[in-house]
Amino acid sequence: MLPWYQRALGTLSAYLPLMLMALVALATWWLVKNTPVFQGAKPAAALRHIPDYTMRNFKVQRFAADGSLRLQIEGDEARHYPDTDTLEIDRARIRSIAPDSGVTVATAQRAVSNGDGSEVQLTGQAHVVREASQTGGKTLEAIDFKSEFLHAFLQTEQVRSHLPVKITRGTVQIEGASMDYDNLSRVAQFKGRVKATFGPGGQPR
């Protein structure tokens, strides 16, 4: 008969592969349990309507490729909102110069401009003036818009309002309940009650 230690060694040798397999299975389970799972790229957090920067007593200018001034925006304070890429301006003063050198000046207690400054919504004592200009040897009179709200499209030279508005051009004054004006065609469309005065001392019609 074999000594006890040889019998124990033989038994251990017989079960050693099984013990190694159990150890490998345990290690594999531990790795799977503790390995982080890839969940893909996380969706970007939605931007909140909170300003990412503020300017006070500022002046912003935009120039054309040839270096000529195209747009100047001034105000007491401006707040930029990244979620809408808009600039909210207190006591706004805006000057736009068209390629034909025509100048449009806009002022209001508050303005909201899009990212490139081509579209401005004016609220509170809104005032837009398309200054007199020369076109084809002809002089175009200045045209003046006043309302509590004006929506100015500076590149396409359009002005709109859903509120009562007054237009002055030379000695002509027109008041309407709402308005859509296109400076390129020099046509103004009114809705609702309209009142017009023609010439010095002219009678309303």
Biotite code that builds the C-alpha atoms (Angstrom):
import biotite.structure as struc

atoms = struc.array([
    struc.Atom([0.000, 0.000, 0.000], chain_id="A", res_id=1, res_name="MET", atom_name="CA", element="C"),
    struc.Atom([1.171, 3.523, -0.925], chain_id="A", res_id=2, res_name="LEU", atom_name="CA", element="C"),
    struc.Atom([1.979, 5.991, 1.824], chain_id="A", res_id=3, res_name="PRO", atom_name="CA", element="C"),
    struc.Atom([-0.795, 8.518, 2.624], chain_id="A", res_id=4, res_name="TRP", atom_name="CA", element="C"),
    struc.Atom([1.052, 11.501, 1.129], chain_id="A", res_id=5, res_name="TYR", atom_name="CA", element="C"),
    struc.Atom([1.397, 9.741, -2.216], chain_id="A", res_id=6, res_name="GLN", atom_name="CA", element="C"),
    struc.Atom([-2.312, 8.891, -2.189], chain_id="A", res_id=7, res_name="ARG", atom_name="CA", element="C"),
    struc.Atom([-3.119, 12.584, -1.379], chain_id="A", res_id=8, res_name="ALA", atom_name="CA", element="C"),
    struc.Atom([-0.844, 13.781, -4.178], chain_id="A", res_id=9, res_name="LEU", atom_name="CA", element="C"),
    struc.Atom([-2.541, 11.439, -6.616], chain_id="A", res_id=10, res_name="GLY", atom_name="CA", element="C"),
    struc.Atom([-5.982, 12.661, -5.613], chain_id="A", res_id=11, res_name="THR", atom_name="CA", element="C"),
    struc.Atom([-4.844, 16.288, -5.958], chain_id="A", res_id=12, res_name="LEU", atom_name="CA", element="C"),
    struc.Atom([-3.411, 15.584, -9.404], chain_id="A", res_id=13, res_name="SER", atom_name="CA", element="C"),
    struc.Atom([-6.719, 14.041, -10.516], chain_id="A", res_id=14, res_name="ALA", atom_name="CA", element="C"),
    struc.Atom([-8.743, 17.087, -9.414], chain_id="A", res_id=15, res_name="TYR", atom_name="CA", element="C"),
    struc.Atom([-6.224, 19.783, -10.394], chain_id="A", res_id=16, res_name="LEU", atom_name="CA", element="C"),
    struc.Atom([-7.617, 20.344, -13.957], chain_id="A", res_id=17, res_name="PRO", atom_name="CA", element="C"),
    struc.Atom([-11.126, 20.721, -12.559], chain_id="A", res_id=18, res_name="LEU", atom_name="CA", element="C"),
    struc.Atom([-9.923, 23.228, -9.954], chain_id="A", res_id=19, res_name="MET", atom_name="CA", element="C"),
    struc.Atom([-8.062, 25.221, -12.621], chain_id="A", res_id=20, res_name="LEU", atom_name="CA", element="C"),
    struc.Atom([-11.179, 25.329, -14.830], chain_id="A", res_id=21, res_name="MET", atom_name="CA", element="C"),
    struc.Atom([-13.265, 26.542, -11.887], chain_id="A", res_id=22, res_name="ALA", atom_name="CA", element="C"),
    struc.Atom([-10.674, 29.245, -11.152], chain_id="A", res_id=23, res_name="LEU", atom_name="CA", element="C"),
    struc.Atom([-10.653, 30.397, -14.794], chain_id="A", res_id=24, res_name="VAL", atom_name="CA", element="C"),
    struc.Atom([-14.477, 30.503, -14.846], chain_id="A", res_id=25, res_name="ALA", atom_name="CA", element="C"),
    struc.Atom([-14.500, 32.571, -11.645], chain_id="A", res_id=26, res_name="LEU", atom_name="CA", element="C"),
    struc.Atom([-11.935, 35.039, -13.051], chain_id="A", res_id=27, res_name="ALA", atom_name="CA", element="C"),
    struc.Atom([-13.938, 35.368, -16.293], chain_id="A", res_id=28, res_name="THR", atom_name="CA", element="C"),
    struc.Atom([-17.140, 36.095, -14.344], chain_id="A", res_id=29, res_name="TRP", atom_name="CA", element="C"),
    struc.Atom([-15.321, 38.760, -12.277], chain_id="A", res_id=30, res_name="TRP", atom_name="CA", element="C"),
    struc.Atom([-13.991, 40.474, -15.424], chain_id="A", res_id=31, res_name="LEU", atom_name="CA", element="C"),
    struc.Atom([-17.425, 40.533, -17.081], chain_id="A", res_id=32, res_name="VAL", atom_name="CA", element="C"),
    struc.Atom([-18.992, 41.879, -13.889], chain_id="A", res_id=33, res_name="LYS", atom_name="CA", element="C"),
    struc.Atom([-16.506, 44.732, -13.526], chain_id="A", res_id=34, res_name="ASN", atom_name="CA", element="C"),
    struc.Atom([-15.856, 45.704, -17.164], chain_id="A", res_id=35, res_name="THR", atom_name="CA", element="C"),
    struc.Atom([-17.603, 49.041, -18.030], chain_id="A", res_id=36, res_name="PRO", atom_name="CA", element="C"),
    struc.Atom([-20.189, 48.736, -20.803], chain_id="A", res_id=37, res_name="VAL", atom_name="CA", element="C"),
    struc.Atom([-19.812, 51.059, -23.825], chain_id="A", res_id=38, res_name="PHE", atom_name="CA", element="C"),
    struc.Atom([-23.092, 52.931, -24.199], chain_id="A", res_id=39, res_name="GLN", atom_name="CA", element="C"),
    struc.Atom([-22.235, 55.052, -27.214], chain_id="A", res_id=40, res_name="GLY", atom_name="CA", element="C"),
    struc.Atom([-21.863, 58.800, -27.374], chain_id="A", res_id=41, res_name="ALA", atom_name="CA", element="C"),
    struc.Atom([-24.061, 60.650, -24.943], chain_id="A", res_id=42, res_name="LYS", atom_name="CA", element="C"),
    struc.Atom([-26.501, 63.083, -26.558], chain_id="A", res_id=43, res_name="PRO", atom_name="CA", element="C"),
    struc.Atom([-25.489, 66.714, -26.212], chain_id="A", res_id=44, res_name="ALA", atom_name="CA", element="C"),
    struc.Atom([-27.308, 68.522, -23.464], chain_id="A", res_id=45, res_name="ALA", atom_name="CA", element="C"),
    struc.Atom([-29.975, 70.897, -24.745], chain_id="A", res_id=46, res_name="ALA", atom_name="CA", element="C"),
    struc.Atom([-28.913, 74.522, -24.597], chain_id="A", res_id=47, res_name="LEU", atom_name="CA", element="C"),
    struc.Atom([-30.898, 76.624, -22.162], chain_id="A", res_id=48, res_name="ARG", atom_name="CA", element="C"),
    struc.Atom([-32.098, 80.154, -22.952], chain_id="A", res_id=49, res_name="HIS", atom_name="CA", element="C"),
    struc.Atom([-29.400, 81.729, -20.783], chain_id="A", res_id=50, res_name="ILE", atom_name="CA", element="C"),
    struc.Atom([-26.948, 84.363, -22.111], chain_id="A", res_id=51, res_name="PRO", atom_name="CA", element="C"),
    struc.Atom([-23.389, 83.155, -22.548], chain_id="A", res_id=52, res_name="ASP", atom_name="CA", element="C"),
    struc.Atom([-21.963, 86.679, -22.646], chain_id="A", res_id=53, res_name="TYR", atom_name="CA", element="C"),
    struc.Atom([-23.033, 90.277, -21.994], chain_id="A", res_id=54, res_name="THR", atom_name="CA", element="C"),
    struc.Atom([-21.767, 93.589, -23.388], chain_id="A", res_id=55, res_name="MET", atom_name="CA", element="C"),
    struc.Atom([-22.361, 97.089, -21.989], chain_id="A", res_id=56, res_name="ARG", atom_name="CA", element="C"),
    struc.Atom([-22.107, 100.419, -23.819], chain_id="A", res_id=57, res_name="ASN", atom_name="CA", element="C"),
    struc.Atom([-20.898, 98.505, -26.848], chain_id="A", res_id=58, res_name="PHE", atom_name="CA", element="C"),
    struc.Atom([-20.411, 99.045, -30.564], chain_id="A", res_id=59, res_name="LYS", atom_name="CA", element="C"),
    struc.Atom([-20.191, 96.141, -33.041], chain_id="A", res_id=60, res_name="VAL", atom_name="CA", element="C"),
    struc.Atom([-19.242, 96.674, -36.690], chain_id="A", res_id=61, res_name="GLN", atom_name="CA", element="C"),
    struc.Atom([-19.378, 94.335, -39.678], chain_id="A", res_id=62, res_name="ARG", atom_name="CA", element="C"),
    struc.Atom([-17.402, 94.956, -42.871], chain_id="A", res_id=63, res_name="PHE", atom_name="CA", element="C"),
    struc.Atom([-17.691, 93.727, -46.460], chain_id="A", res_id=64, res_name="ALA", atom_name="CA", element="C"),
    struc.Atom([-14.883, 91.858, -48.225], chain_id="A", res_id=65, res_name="ALA", atom_name="CA", element="C"),
    struc.Atom([-13.610, 95.152, -49.699], chain_id="A", res_id=66, res_name="ASP", atom_name="CA", element="C"),
    struc.Atom([-13.322, 96.657, -46.217], chain_id="A", res_id=67, res_name="GLY", atom_name="CA", element="C"),
    struc.Atom([-16.365, 98.939, -46.467], chain_id="A", res_id=68, res_name="SER", atom_name="CA", element="C"),
    struc.Atom([-18.643, 99.246, -43.441], chain_id="A", res_id=69, res_name="LEU", atom_name="CA", element="C"),
    struc.Atom([-21.908, 97.326, -43.836], chain_id="A", res_id=70, res_name="ARG", atom_name="CA", element="C"),
    struc.Atom([-23.444, 97.194, -40.358], chain_id="A", res_id=71, res_name="LEU", atom_name="CA", element="C"),
    struc.Atom([-22.997, 98.950, -37.036], chain_id="A", res_id=72, res_name="GLN", atom_name="CA", element="C"),
    struc.Atom([-24.919, 98.010, -33.888], chain_id="A", res_id=73, res_name="ILE", atom_name="CA", element="C"),
    struc.Atom([-24.743, 100.026, -30.677], chain_id="A", res_id=74, res_name="GLU", atom_name="CA", element="C"),
    struc.Atom([-26.627, 99.772, -27.407], chain_id="A", res_id=75, res_name="GLY", atom_name="CA", element="C"),
    struc.Atom([-26.592, 100.227, -23.661], chain_id="A", res_id=76, res_name="ASP", atom_name="CA", element="C"),
    struc.Atom([-26.444, 96.476, -23.044], chain_id="A", res_id=77, res_name="GLU", atom_name="CA", element="C"),
    struc.Atom([-26.549, 93.307, -25.148], chain_id="A", res_id=78, res_name="ALA", atom_name="CA", element="C"),
    struc.Atom([-27.046, 89.673, -24.195], chain_id="A", res_id=79, res_name="ARG", atom_name="CA", element="C"),
    struc.Atom([-26.208, 86.779, -26.520], chain_id="A", res_id=80, res_name="HIS", atom_name="CA", element="C"),
    struc.Atom([-28.313, 83.598, -26.330], chain_id="A", res_id=81, res_name="TYR", atom_name="CA", element="C"),
    struc.Atom([-26.511, 80.557, -27.811], chain_id="A", res_id=82, res_name="PRO", atom_name="CA", element="C"),
    struc.Atom([-29.648, 78.382, -28.104], chain_id="A", res_id=83, res_name="ASP", atom_name="CA", element="C"),
    struc.Atom([-31.177, 80.761, -30.674], chain_id="A", res_id=84, res_name="THR", atom_name="CA", element="C"),
    struc.Atom([-27.989, 82.620, -31.724], chain_id="A", res_id=85, res_name="ASP", atom_name="CA", element="C"),
    struc.Atom([-29.730, 85.931, -31.098], chain_id="A", res_id=86, res_name="THR", atom_name="CA", element="C"),
    struc.Atom([-28.552, 89.206, -29.589], chain_id="A", res_id=87, res_name="LEU", atom_name="CA", element="C"),
    struc.Atom([-30.971, 91.027, -27.286], chain_id="A", res_id=88, res_name="GLU", atom_name="CA", element="C"),
    struc.Atom([-30.158, 94.746, -27.094], chain_id="A", res_id=89, res_name="ILE", atom_name="CA", element="C"),
    struc.Atom([-31.350, 97.505, -24.756], chain_id="A", res_id=90, res_name="ASP", atom_name="CA", element="C"),
    struc.Atom([-31.722, 100.993, -26.324], chain_id="A", res_id=91, res_name="ARG", atom_name="CA", element="C"),
    struc.Atom([-30.549, 99.729, -29.697], chain_id="A", res_id=92, res_name="ALA", atom_name="CA", element="C"),
    struc.Atom([-29.051, 101.971, -32.393], chain_id="A", res_id=93, res_name="ARG", atom_name="CA", element="C"),
    struc.Atom([-28.446, 100.224, -35.717], chain_id="A", res_id=94, res_name="ILE", atom_name="CA", element="C"),
    struc.Atom([-26.982, 101.555, -38.966], chain_id="A", res_id=95, res_name="ARG", atom_name="CA", element="C"),
    struc.Atom([-27.025, 99.385, -42.109], chain_id="A", res_id=96, res_name="SER", atom_name="CA", element="C"),
    struc.Atom([-25.359, 100.306, -45.412], chain_id="A", res_id=97, res_name="ILE", atom_name="CA", element="C"),
    struc.Atom([-26.593, 98.515, -48.545], chain_id="A", res_id=98, res_name="ALA", atom_name="CA", element="C"),
    struc.Atom([-24.333, 97.645, -51.514], chain_id="A", res_id=99, res_name="PRO", atom_name="CA", element="C"),
    struc.Atom([-25.834, 100.630, -53.386], chain_id="A", res_id=100, res_name="ASP", atom_name="CA", element="C"),
    struc.Atom([-24.700, 102.851, -50.445], chain_id="A", res_id=101, res_name="SER", atom_name="CA", element="C"),
    struc.Atom([-28.290, 103.320, -49.242], chain_id="A", res_id=102, res_name="GLY", atom_name="CA", element="C"),
    struc.Atom([-28.351, 103.840, -45.475], chain_id="A", res_id=103, res_name="VAL", atom_name="CA", element="C"),
    struc.Atom([-30.990, 102.501, -43.070], chain_id="A", res_id=104, res_name="THR", atom_name="CA", element="C"),
    struc.Atom([-31.000, 103.647, -39.445], chain_id="A", res_id=105, res_name="VAL", atom_name="CA", element="C"),
    struc.Atom([-33.065, 101.884, -36.768], chain_id="A", res_id=106, res_name="ALA", atom_name="CA", element="C"),
    struc.Atom([-33.592, 102.675, -33.086], chain_id="A", res_id=107, res_name="THR", atom_name="CA", element="C"),
    struc.Atom([-35.781, 101.182, -30.344], chain_id="A", res_id=108, res_name="ALA", atom_name="CA", element="C"),
    struc.Atom([-35.978, 100.668, -26.615], chain_id="A", res_id=109, res_name="GLN", atom_name="CA", element="C"),
    struc.Atom([-35.269, 96.970, -27.215], chain_id="A", res_id=110, res_name="ARG", atom_name="CA", element="C"),
    struc.Atom([-34.125, 94.964, -30.209], chain_id="A", res_id=111, res_name="ALA", atom_name="CA", element="C"),
    struc.Atom([-33.560, 91.294, -30.975], chain_id="A", res_id=112, res_name="VAL", atom_name="CA", element="C"),
    struc.Atom([-31.101, 90.594, -33.801], chain_id="A", res_id=113, res_name="SER", atom_name="CA", element="C"),
    struc.Atom([-30.273, 87.288, -35.479], chain_id="A", res_id=114, res_name="ASN", atom_name="CA", element="C"),
    struc.Atom([-26.698, 86.027, -35.640], chain_id="A", res_id=115, res_name="GLY", atom_name="CA", element="C"),
    struc.Atom([-25.501, 88.013, -38.676], chain_id="A", res_id=116, res_name="ASP", atom_name="CA", element="C"),
    struc.Atom([-27.518, 91.162, -37.938], chain_id="A", res_id=117, res_name="GLY", atom_name="CA", element="C"),
    struc.Atom([-29.563, 90.906, -41.143], chain_id="A", res_id=118, res_name="SER", atom_name="CA", element="C"),
    struc.Atom([-32.905, 90.644, -39.305], chain_id="A", res_id=119, res_name="GLU", atom_name="CA", element="C"),
    struc.Atom([-33.903, 92.846, -36.367], chain_id="A", res_id=120, res_name="VAL", atom_name="CA", element="C"),
    struc.Atom([-37.116, 92.981, -34.328], chain_id="A", res_id=121, res_name="GLN", atom_name="CA", element="C"),
    struc.Atom([-37.590, 96.405, -32.726], chain_id="A", res_id=122, res_name="LEU", atom_name="CA", element="C"),
    struc.Atom([-39.904, 96.944, -29.754], chain_id="A", res_id=123, res_name="THR", atom_name="CA", element="C"),
    struc.Atom([-40.817, 100.130, -27.882], chain_id="A", res_id=124, res_name="GLY", atom_name="CA", element="C"),
    struc.Atom([-40.675, 103.460, -29.763], chain_id="A", res_id=125, res_name="GLN", atom_name="CA", element="C"),
    struc.Atom([-39.425, 101.592, -32.819], chain_id="A", res_id=126, res_name="ALA", atom_name="CA", element="C"),
    struc.Atom([-38.134, 103.937, -35.519], chain_id="A", res_id=127, res_name="HIS", atom_name="CA", element="C"),
    struc.Atom([-36.649, 103.003, -38.908], chain_id="A", res_id=128, res_name="VAL", atom_name="CA", element="C"),
    struc.Atom([-35.433, 105.547, -41.471], chain_id="A", res_id=129, res_name="VAL", atom_name="CA", element="C"),
    struc.Atom([-34.294, 104.730, -45.003], chain_id="A", res_id=130, res_name="ARG", atom_name="CA", element="C"),
    struc.Atom([-32.267, 107.823, -45.776], chain_id="A", res_id=131, res_name="GLU", atom_name="CA", element="C"),
    struc.Atom([-32.552, 109.697, -49.083], chain_id="A", res_id=132, res_name="ALA", atom_name="CA", element="C"),
    struc.Atom([-30.359, 108.263, -51.834], chain_id="A", res_id=133, res_name="SER", atom_name="CA", element="C"),
    struc.Atom([-29.402, 108.677, -55.478], chain_id="A", res_id=134, res_name="GLN", atom_name="CA", element="C"),
    struc.Atom([-30.359, 105.894, -57.915], chain_id="A", res_id=135, res_name="THR", atom_name="CA", element="C"),
    struc.Atom([-29.933, 106.162, -61.699], chain_id="A", res_id=136, res_name="GLY", atom_name="CA", element="C"),
    struc.Atom([-29.572, 109.914, -61.516], chain_id="A", res_id=137, res_name="GLY", atom_name="CA", element="C"),
    struc.Atom([-32.805, 110.205, -59.517], chain_id="A", res_id=138, res_name="LYS", atom_name="CA", element="C"),
    struc.Atom([-33.152, 111.238, -55.896], chain_id="A", res_id=139, res_name="THR", atom_name="CA", element="C"),
    struc.Atom([-35.215, 108.911, -53.727], chain_id="A", res_id=140, res_name="LEU", atom_name="CA", element="C"),
    struc.Atom([-36.774, 110.667, -50.755], chain_id="A", res_id=141, res_name="GLU", atom_name="CA", element="C"),
    struc.Atom([-36.155, 109.420, -47.271], chain_id="A", res_id=142, res_name="ALA", atom_name="CA", element="C"),
    struc.Atom([-38.884, 107.205, -45.843], chain_id="A", res_id=143, res_name="ILE", atom_name="CA", element="C"),
    struc.Atom([-39.639, 107.060, -42.126], chain_id="A", res_id=144, res_name="ASP", atom_name="CA", element="C"),
    struc.Atom([-41.419, 104.304, -40.135], chain_id="A", res_id=145, res_name="PHE", atom_name="CA", element="C"),
    struc.Atom([-42.683, 104.609, -36.549], chain_id="A", res_id=146, res_name="LYS", atom_name="CA", element="C"),
    struc.Atom([-44.492, 101.992, -34.465], chain_id="A", res_id=147, res_name="SER", atom_name="CA", element="C"),
    struc.Atom([-44.324, 100.132, -31.185], chain_id="A", res_id=148, res_name="GLU", atom_name="CA", element="C"),
    struc.Atom([-43.048, 97.154, -33.170], chain_id="A", res_id=149, res_name="PHE", atom_name="CA", element="C"),
    struc.Atom([-41.108, 96.970, -36.423], chain_id="A", res_id=150, res_name="LEU", atom_name="CA", element="C"),
    struc.Atom([-39.511, 93.917, -38.026], chain_id="A", res_id=151, res_name="HIS", atom_name="CA", element="C"),
    struc.Atom([-36.655, 95.073, -40.266], chain_id="A", res_id=152, res_name="ALA", atom_name="CA", element="C"),
    struc.Atom([-34.949, 92.838, -42.845], chain_id="A", res_id=153, res_name="PHE", atom_name="CA", element="C"),
    struc.Atom([-31.823, 94.869, -43.564], chain_id="A", res_id=154, res_name="LEU", atom_name="CA", element="C"),
    struc.Atom([-30.389, 92.876, -46.490], chain_id="A", res_id=155, res_name="GLN", atom_name="CA", element="C"),
    struc.Atom([-33.651, 92.648, -48.448], chain_id="A", res_id=156, res_name="THR", atom_name="CA", element="C"),
    struc.Atom([-34.727, 96.148, -47.279], chain_id="A", res_id=157, res_name="GLU", atom_name="CA", element="C"),
    struc.Atom([-38.146, 95.125, -46.000], chain_id="A", res_id=158, res_name="GLN", atom_name="CA", element="C"),
    struc.Atom([-40.029, 96.431, -42.963], chain_id="A", res_id=159, res_name="VAL", atom_name="CA", element="C"),
    struc.Atom([-43.111, 94.778, -41.433], chain_id="A", res_id=160, res_name="ARG", atom_name="CA", element="C"),
    struc.Atom([-45.391, 95.376, -38.488], chain_id="A", res_id=161, res_name="SER", atom_name="CA", element="C"),
    struc.Atom([-48.526, 93.735, -37.130], chain_id="A", res_id=162, res_name="HIS", atom_name="CA", element="C"),
    struc.Atom([-49.189, 96.829, -35.000], chain_id="A", res_id=163, res_name="LEU", atom_name="CA", element="C"),
    struc.Atom([-50.328, 100.326, -36.009], chain_id="A", res_id=164, res_name="PRO", atom_name="CA", element="C"),
    struc.Atom([-47.602, 102.104, -37.948], chain_id="A", res_id=165, res_name="VAL", atom_name="CA", element="C"),
    struc.Atom([-47.001, 105.573, -39.407], chain_id="A", res_id=166, res_name="LYS", atom_name="CA", element="C"),
    struc.Atom([-45.003, 106.114, -42.609], chain_id="A", res_id=167, res_name="ILE", atom_name="CA", element="C"),
    struc.Atom([-43.680, 109.546, -43.603], chain_id="A", res_id=168, res_name="THR", atom_name="CA", element="C"),
    struc.Atom([-42.232, 110.215, -47.032], chain_id="A", res_id=169, res_name="ARG", atom_name="CA", element="C"),
    struc.Atom([-41.678, 113.830, -47.924], chain_id="A", res_id=170, res_name="GLY", atom_name="CA", element="C"),
    struc.Atom([-44.990, 115.597, -47.302], chain_id="A", res_id=171, res_name="THR", atom_name="CA", element="C"),
    struc.Atom([-47.004, 112.354, -47.341], chain_id="A", res_id=172, res_name="VAL", atom_name="CA", element="C"),
    struc.Atom([-48.014, 110.585, -44.141], chain_id="A", res_id=173, res_name="GLN", atom_name="CA", element="C"),
    struc.Atom([-49.809, 107.236, -44.060], chain_id="A", res_id=174, res_name="ILE", atom_name="CA", element="C"),
    struc.Atom([-51.086, 105.431, -40.972], chain_id="A", res_id=175, res_name="GLU", atom_name="CA", element="C"),
    struc.Atom([-52.289, 101.847, -41.021], chain_id="A", res_id=176, res_name="GLY", atom_name="CA", element="C"),
    struc.Atom([-53.302, 99.051, -38.644], chain_id="A", res_id=177, res_name="ALA", atom_name="CA", element="C"),
    struc.Atom([-50.448, 96.879, -39.983], chain_id="A", res_id=178, res_name="SER", atom_name="CA", element="C"),
    struc.Atom([-47.924, 97.105, -42.804], chain_id="A", res_id=179, res_name="MET", atom_name="CA", element="C"),
    struc.Atom([-45.590, 95.234, -45.144], chain_id="A", res_id=180, res_name="ASP", atom_name="CA", element="C"),
    struc.Atom([-43.073, 97.435, -46.982], chain_id="A", res_id=181, res_name="TYR", atom_name="CA", element="C"),
    struc.Atom([-40.542, 96.479, -49.686], chain_id="A", res_id=182, res_name="ASP", atom_name="CA", element="C"),
    struc.Atom([-38.009, 99.218, -50.405], chain_id="A", res_id=183, res_name="ASN", atom_name="CA", element="C"),
    struc.Atom([-36.700, 97.551, -53.578], chain_id="A", res_id=184, res_name="LEU", atom_name="CA", element="C"),
    struc.Atom([-40.125, 97.864, -55.207], chain_id="A", res_id=185, res_name="SER", atom_name="CA", element="C"),
    struc.Atom([-41.051, 100.946, -53.119], chain_id="A", res_id=186, res_name="ARG", atom_name="CA", element="C"),
    struc.Atom([-44.431, 99.341, -52.385], chain_id="A", res_id=187, res_name="VAL", atom_name="CA", element="C"),
    struc.Atom([-46.211, 99.389, -49.012], chain_id="A", res_id=188, res_name="ALA", atom_name="CA", element="C"),
    struc.Atom([-49.192, 97.158, -48.271], chain_id="A", res_id=189, res_name="GLN", atom_name="CA", element="C"),
    struc.Atom([-51.563, 98.006, -45.402], chain_id="A", res_id=190, res_name="PHE", atom_name="CA", element="C"),
    struc.Atom([-54.324, 96.089, -43.676], chain_id="A", res_id=191, res_name="LYS", atom_name="CA", element="C"),
    struc.Atom([-57.204, 97.439, -41.662], chain_id="A", res_id=192, res_name="GLY", atom_name="CA", element="C"),
    struc.Atom([-58.114, 101.103, -41.422], chain_id="A", res_id=193, res_name="ARG", atom_name="CA", element="C"),
    struc.Atom([-55.735, 103.397, -43.341], chain_id="A", res_id=194, res_name="VAL", atom_name="CA", element="C"),
    struc.Atom([-55.436, 107.195, -43.099], chain_id="A", res_id=195, res_name="LYS", atom_name="CA", element="C"),
    struc.Atom([-53.261, 109.273, -45.454], chain_id="A", res_id=196, res_name="ALA", atom_name="CA", element="C"),
    struc.Atom([-52.342, 112.971, -45.580], chain_id="A", res_id=197, res_name="THR", atom_name="CA", element="C"),
    struc.Atom([-50.916, 114.467, -48.780], chain_id="A", res_id=198, res_name="PHE", atom_name="CA", element="C"),
    struc.Atom([-49.002, 117.758, -49.070], chain_id="A", res_id=199, res_name="GLY", atom_name="CA", element="C"),
    struc.Atom([-48.596, 120.650, -46.653], chain_id="A", res_id=200, res_name="PRO", atom_name="CA", element="C"),
    struc.Atom([-51.887, 121.261, -44.921], chain_id="A", res_id=201, res_name="GLY", atom_name="CA", element="C"),
    struc.Atom([-53.497, 118.445, -46.860], chain_id="A", res_id=202, res_name="GLY", atom_name="CA", element="C"),
    struc.Atom([-56.635, 116.776, -45.613], chain_id="A", res_id=203, res_name="GLN", atom_name="CA", element="C"),
    struc.Atom([-56.614, 113.221, -44.298], chain_id="A", res_id=204, res_name="PRO", atom_name="CA", element="C"),
    struc.Atom([-58.093, 110.639, -46.661], chain_id="A", res_id=205, res_name="ARG", atom_name="CA", element="C"),
])
